[in-house]
Amino acid sequence: MSNNPKNAPAPAPAPAPAAAPAEGEAAAPKVKKERKEKKPKANVQVWKLYKLEGEAATRLRKECPRCGKGYFMAEHKDRLSCGHCGFTTFKNK
Ligand SMILES: [Zn+2]
């Protein structure tokens, strides 16, 4: 009788995986706030409001009495208004 001792290989215990330090665990969740981009202001073509006559420049629009020089009144069909301060004068016919 032959006794063949079975040398069953014992299942090697799997080595515990080294606990890798979780990266970015401490990083706070980023909250992205969408900012509305401001539209660039329309390029005001101030040069259109002046007319050169010889050497003198004449203003084609009335200046705002409140804001002073450099602030022109927008011309509407029945009124003039200042876009800076809101001053409005009505045209009298
Ligand atoms: Zn004004």
Boltz pocket constraint, residues with backbone or C-beta under 6 A from the ligand:
constraints:
  - pocket:
      binder: B
      contacts: [[A, 64], [A, 65], [A, 66], [A, 67], [A, 68], [A, 71], [A, 82], [A, 83], [A, 84], [A, 85], [A, 86], [A, 87]]
      max_distance: 6.0
